[in-house]
Amino acid sequence: MSGQPAIGASGARAGIVDHLRSPGALLLITGTLIGLNFPLGKLAGDAGVSPLTWAALISTSATSVLLPILLTTRTLVLPCVRIIRYAGISALISFVTPNLLLFTVIPHTGAGYAGLMFALSPVFTLLFASLLGMKVPGRLGRIGVAFGLAGACLVSVTRGVDPESPGSEWLLTALAIPVALAAGNVYRTLDWPKGVSPNVLAFWGHAFSSVVFLAALLLTRGTLPVEEILPAAGAAAAQALVAGLTFPAFFQLQRKGGPVLLSQIGYVAAAVGLLAATLFLGERYSVATWAGAAVIAVGIAITIASQRADHRPSQSQAQPATPSGDGRGSQ
């Protein structure tokens, strides 16, 4: 009889772990972590850290956190040609381009607005996935995407008519962020290498990104400007931790949920970024902007409900969301 409480506690812990690994939980965790990038990037920009330097910090931090994990668990795989191709293309589309765009526009648009551009990535992802004949959400899932889009449009319109709004060229530049994110979401699912774990792909993707960023810094600066980060040391430490936590969850969500569900981290990130920018950076937004954020929150809730409904019938029916050997499990 004395062993029963221990068994019950162990079962409870296992249940919590399983819940945290579910697509819905991974959606909230990953989106929240990505949402913290926006205020941290704003703090870095205010301290004079260049977008290129800050983007390099994110990728090198993710690589530095993942490497000891892979070595300790003996799961590090040397890259074959397939992994090198995957890491290179996904890094350029998913990490290098969006991060450079993001940290370039934040000083001009504000952290909250730049974060809301992530809320448009589900729409572009759904469009690209549909054009390529991949599996897309059911009716409830599409309603969730529509609510998120409506909220993002409301926020964008209210931000654009604000007397203190940024120039139209920066608003248009920000729109390139969700397009790049959507392209990356679809590519990573289609070309997922057979039998390779999410952590390995996250490591090599950010290792490639790190090389690109560091090479660009050496070419443009002639040195690695470590001293540039010192005025934002606290934000840099927080950013390094966030980056290390984000991408293992990010790739797990990609594998379990497919590109369209993954893209909806943009809704969570947008809401978290807007809230964090208001609470910690003193950014102010109109009532209409907050109404748009509320509509986005409704879209998030509908998306999670849709995901749970899709996975409720049986594990075998949920399996197609996971990329198979040829990387096309989302089709």
C-alpha positions as CSV (number, residue, x, y, z in Angstrom):
1,M,0.0,0.0,0.0
2,S,2.9,2.4,0.7
3,G,4.0,2.2,-2.8
4,Q,0.7,3.5,-4.2
5,P,1.2,7.2,-3.4
6,A,4.6,7.1,-5.1
7,I,3.1,5.4,-8.2
8,G,0.4,8.1,-8.2
9,A,2.9,10.9,-8.0
10,S,5.0,9.4,-10.7
11,G,1.9,9.0,-12.9
12,A,0.9,12.7,-12.3
13,R,4.4,13.9,-13.2
14,A,4.3,11.8,-16.4
15,G,0.9,13.3,-17.2
16,I,2.2,16.8,-16.8
17,V,5.2,16.1,-19.0
18,D,3.0,14.6,-21.7
19,H,0.7,17.6,-21.5
20,L,3.7,20.0,-21.9
21,R,4.8,18.0,-25.0
22,S,1.3,18.2,-26.6
23,P,1.0,20.5,-29.6
24,G,-1.3,22.9,-27.8
25,A,1.1,23.4,-24.9
26,L,4.1,23.7,-27.2
27,L,2.2,26.3,-29.2
28,L,1.7,28.5,-26.0
29,I,5.3,27.9,-24.7
30,T,7.0,28.6,-28.0
31,G,4.9,31.6,-28.8
32,T,5.4,33.1,-25.4
33,L,9.2,32.7,-25.7
34,I,9.3,34.2,-29.1
35,G,7.1,37.1,-27.9
36,L,9.8,38.0,-25.4
37,N,12.2,38.6,-28.3
38,F,10.4,41.9,-29.2
39,P,10.9,43.9,-25.9
40,L,14.4,42.4,-25.5
41,G,15.3,43.5,-29.0
42,K,13.9,47.0,-28.3
43,L,16.1,47.3,-25.2
44,A,19.1,46.2,-27.3
45,G,18.3,48.8,-30.0
46,D,17.9,51.5,-27.4
47,A,21.3,50.6,-26.0
48,G,22.9,50.9,-29.4
49,V,23.3,47.3,-30.3
50,S,23.0,46.8,-34.1
51,P,20.3,44.4,-35.5
52,L,23.1,42.2,-37.0
53,T,24.9,41.8,-33.7
54,W,21.7,41.0,-31.8
55,A,20.6,38.5,-34.4
56,A,24.0,36.8,-34.1
57,L,23.6,36.7,-30.3
58,I,20.3,34.7,-30.7
59,S,21.7,32.1,-33.0
60,T,25.0,31.6,-31.1
61,S,23.1,31.4,-27.8
62,A,20.8,28.7,-29.2
63,T,23.7,26.7,-30.5
64,S,25.6,27.0,-27.3
65,V,22.7,25.8,-25.2
66,L,21.9,22.9,-27.6
67,L,25.4,21.6,-28.0
68,P,26.0,20.3,-24.4
69,I,22.5,18.8,-24.4
70,L,23.2,16.8,-27.5
71,L,26.7,15.8,-26.3
72,T,25.3,14.7,-22.9
73,T,22.5,12.6,-24.4
74,R,24.8,11.3,-27.2
75,T,22.4,12.4,-29.8
76,L,24.6,14.8,-31.8
77,V,24.7,13.7,-35.5
78,L,27.3,14.9,-37.9
79,P,25.6,16.6,-40.8
80,C,25.3,14.7,-44.1
81,V,24.5,16.4,-47.3
82,R,20.8,16.3,-46.7
83,I,21.1,17.9,-43.2
84,I,23.5,20.5,-44.5
85,R,21.0,21.5,-47.3
86,Y,18.2,21.5,-44.8
87,A,20.1,23.5,-42.2
88,G,21.3,26.1,-44.8
89,I,18.0,26.7,-46.5
90,S,15.9,26.7,-43.3
91,A,18.4,29.0,-41.6
92,L,18.4,31.6,-44.3
93,I,14.6,31.6,-44.7
94,S,13.6,31.0,-41.1
95,F,16.2,32.7,-38.9
96,V,18.6,35.0,-40.8
97,T,16.0,36.9,-42.9
98,P,13.2,37.3,-40.3
99,N,15.6,38.3,-37.5
100,L,17.4,40.9,-39.5
101,L,14.1,42.4,-40.6
102,L,12.7,42.2,-37.1
103,F,15.5,44.0,-35.3
104,T,15.8,46.5,-38.1
105,V,12.2,47.7,-38.0
106,I,11.7,47.5,-34.2
107,P,13.4,50.9,-33.5
108,H,11.0,52.5,-36.1
109,T,7.8,50.7,-35.5
110,G,8.0,49.8,-31.8
111,A,8.3,46.3,-30.3
112,G,4.6,45.8,-30.1
113,Y,3.8,46.5,-33.7
114,A,6.8,44.5,-35.0
115,G,5.6,41.6,-32.9
116,L,2.2,41.8,-34.4
117,M,3.7,41.1,-37.8
118,F,4.2,37.5,-36.6
119,A,0.4,37.3,-36.3
120,L,0.2,37.4,-40.1
121,S,2.4,34.4,-40.7
122,P,-0.4,31.8,-40.2
123,V,-2.3,33.4,-43.1
124,F,0.6,33.2,-45.5
125,T,1.5,29.7,-44.2
126,L,-2.1,28.5,-44.8
127,L,-1.9,30.0,-48.3
128,F,1.4,28.4,-49.2
129,A,0.4,25.0,-47.7
130,S,-2.9,25.0,-49.6
131,L,-1.1,25.9,-52.9
132,L,1.3,23.0,-52.3
133,G,-1.5,20.5,-51.5
134,M,-0.4,20.0,-47.9
135,K,-2.7,19.1,-45.0
136,V,-4.5,22.2,-43.7
137,P,-6.7,22.7,-40.6
138,G,-10.4,21.8,-40.6
139,R,-13.2,24.3,-40.5
140,L,-12.7,25.3,-36.8
141,G,-9.0,25.7,-37.4
142,R,-9.6,28.0,-40.4
143,I,-12.0,30.0,-38.3
144,G,-9.2,30.5,-35.7
145,V,-6.8,31.7,-38.5
146,A,-9.5,34.1,-39.7
147,F,-10.0,35.6,-36.2
148,G,-6.3,36.0,-35.8
149,L,-6.0,37.8,-39.2
150,A,-9.0,40.1,-38.3
151,G,-7.3,41.0,-35.1
152,A,-3.9,41.7,-36.8
153,C,-5.6,43.8,-39.5
154,L,-7.4,45.8,-36.8
155,V,-4.2,46.5,-35.0
156,S,-2.3,47.4,-38.2
157,V,-5.0,49.8,-39.3
158,T,-5.2,51.5,-35.9
159,R,-1.4,51.7,-35.7
160,G,-1.2,53.1,-39.2
161,V,-3.6,56.0,-38.5
162,D,-1.9,56.9,-35.2
163,P,-0.4,60.4,-35.5
164,E,2.9,59.0,-34.1
165,S,2.9,56.0,-36.4
166,P,6.1,55.1,-38.3
167,G,6.6,55.8,-41.9
168,S,4.8,53.7,-44.5
169,E,8.2,52.3,-45.7
170,W,8.8,50.7,-42.3
171,L,5.3,49.3,-42.1
172,L,5.8,47.7,-45.6
173,T,9.2,46.4,-44.6
174,A,7.7,44.8,-41.5
175,L,5.2,42.9,-43.8
176,A,8.1,40.9,-45.3
177,I,8.6,39.2,-41.9
178,P,5.5,37.0,-42.0
179,V,6.1,36.1,-45.6
180,A,9.6,34.8,-44.7
181,L,8.3,33.0,-41.7
182,A,5.6,31.3,-43.7
183,A,8.0,30.1,-46.4
184,G,10.3,28.7,-43.6
185,N,7.4,26.9,-41.9
186,V,6.4,25.1,-45.2
187,Y,9.9,24.3,-46.3
188,R,11.0,22.7,-43.0
189,T,8.0,20.3,-43.1
190,L,8.5,19.4,-46.7
191,D,12.2,18.7,-46.5
192,W,12.5,17.3,-42.9
193,P,15.4,14.7,-43.1
194,K,14.5,11.1,-42.3
195,G,15.1,10.0,-38.8
196,V,16.7,13.2,-37.5
197,S,15.6,14.6,-34.2
198,P,14.2,18.2,-33.8
199,N,17.1,19.2,-31.4
200,V,19.7,18.1,-34.0
201,L,18.0,20.1,-36.7
202,A,17.7,23.1,-34.4
203,F,21.4,22.9,-33.6
204,W,22.7,22.7,-37.1
205,G,20.2,25.3,-38.3
206,H,21.4,27.8,-35.8
207,A,25.0,26.8,-36.2
208,F,24.7,27.7,-39.9
209,S,22.9,31.0,-39.0
210,S,25.7,31.8,-36.5
211,V,28.3,31.3,-39.2
212,V,26.4,33.7,-41.5
213,F,25.9,36.4,-38.9
214,L,29.5,36.2,-37.6
215,A,30.9,36.3,-41.1
216,A,28.8,39.3,-42.0
217,L,30.0,41.1,-38.8
218,L,33.6,40.3,-39.8
219,L,33.1,41.6,-43.3
220,T,31.3,44.8,-42.3
221,R,33.1,45.6,-39.1
222,G,36.4,43.8,-39.4
223,T,35.9,42.4,-35.9
224,L,33.3,40.8,-33.6
225,P,31.8,43.8,-31.7
226,V,31.4,42.1,-28.3
227,E,31.8,45.4,-26.5
228,E,28.7,46.7,-28.3
229,I,26.6,44.2,-26.2
230,L,27.9,45.3,-22.9
231,P,25.5,48.3,-22.4
232,A,22.7,45.8,-22.8
233,A,24.3,43.0,-20.8
234,G,21.1,42.2,-18.8
235,A,18.9,42.0,-21.9
236,A,21.6,39.9,-23.6
237,A,21.7,37.4,-20.8
238,A,17.9,37.1,-20.9
239,Q,17.9,36.9,-24.7
240,A,20.5,34.1,-24.6
241,L,18.3,32.1,-22.1
242,V,15.1,32.7,-24.2
243,A,16.9,31.6,-27.4
244,G,18.2,28.4,-25.8
245,L,14.7,27.5,-24.6
246,T,12.8,28.5,-27.7
247,F,14.2,26.4,-30.5
248,P,14.0,22.8,-29.0
249,A,10.3,23.5,-28.4
250,F,10.0,25.2,-31.8
251,F,11.2,22.1,-33.7
252,Q,9.2,19.8,-31.6
253,L,6.1,21.7,-32.5
254,Q,7.0,21.7,-36.1
255,R,7.3,17.9,-36.0
256,K,4.1,17.3,-34.1
257,G,1.8,20.0,-35.4
258,G,2.9,20.7,-39.0
259,P,3.5,24.1,-40.6
260,V,0.0,25.7,-40.2
261,L,-0.3,25.0,-36.5
262,L,3.4,26.0,-36.0
263,S,2.7,29.3,-37.7
264,Q,0.1,30.2,-35.1
265,I,2.8,30.8,-32.5
266,G,2.7,34.2,-34.3
267,Y,-0.6,35.0,-32.6
268,V,0.7,34.1,-29.2
269,A,4.0,35.9,-29.8
270,A,2.1,39.0,-31.0
271,A,-0.1,39.1,-27.9
272,V,2.9,38.6,-25.5
273,G,5.0,41.2,-27.4
274,L,2.2,43.8,-27.2
275,L,1.6,43.2,-23.5
276,A,5.4,43.1,-22.6
277,A,6.0,46.3,-24.6
278,T,3.2,48.1,-22.7
279,L,4.2,46.8,-19.2
280,F,8.0,47.0,-19.4
281,L,8.8,49.5,-22.2
282,G,6.1,52.1,-21.7
283,E,4.7,51.8,-25.2
284,R,1.1,53.0,-25.4
285,Y,-1.6,51.8,-27.8
286,S,-5.2,52.8,-28.4
287,V,-8.3,51.0,-27.2
288,A,-8.9,49.9,-30.8
289,T,-5.4,48.3,-30.9
290,W,-6.2,46.4,-27.7
291,A,-9.5,45.3,-29.2
292,G,-7.6,43.8,-32.1
293,A,-5.3,42.0,-29.6
294,A,-8.4,40.6,-27.9
295,V,-9.7,39.3,-31.3
296,I,-6.2,37.7,-31.8
297,A,-6.6,36.0,-28.3
298,V,-10.0,34.6,-29.4
299,G,-8.2,33.2,-32.5
300,I,-5.6,31.5,-30.3
301,A,-8.3,29.9,-28.2
302,I,-10.2,28.6,-31.3
303,T,-6.9,27.3,-32.7
304,I,-6.1,25.3,-29.5
305,A,-9.7,23.9,-29.4
306,S,-9.4,22.9,-33.1
307,Q,-6.1,21.2,-32.4
308,R,-7.5,19.2,-29.5
309,A,-10.6,18.2,-31.5
310,D,-8.4,17.0,-34.4
311,H,-6.2,14.9,-32.1
312,R,-9.0,13.5,-29.9
313,P,-10.2,10.5,-32.0
314,S,-7.1,8.4,-31.8
315,Q,-3.4,8.6,-31.8
316,S,-3.3,6.9,-35.3
317,Q,-5.4,9.7,-36.7
318,A,-3.2,12.4,-35.2
319,Q,0.0,10.7,-36.6
320,P,-0.1,12.3,-40.1
321,A,0.8,15.7,-38.7
322,T,4.3,14.3,-37.9
323,P,6.8,14.5,-40.8
324,S,7.6,11.1,-42.1
325,G,10.7,9.8,-43.6
326,D,10.4,11.9,-46.7
327,G,9.5,15.0,-44.7
328,R,5.9,15.2,-46.2
329,G,3.8,14.0,-43.2
330,S,1.8,17.2,-43.3
331,Q,0.4,16.6,-46.7
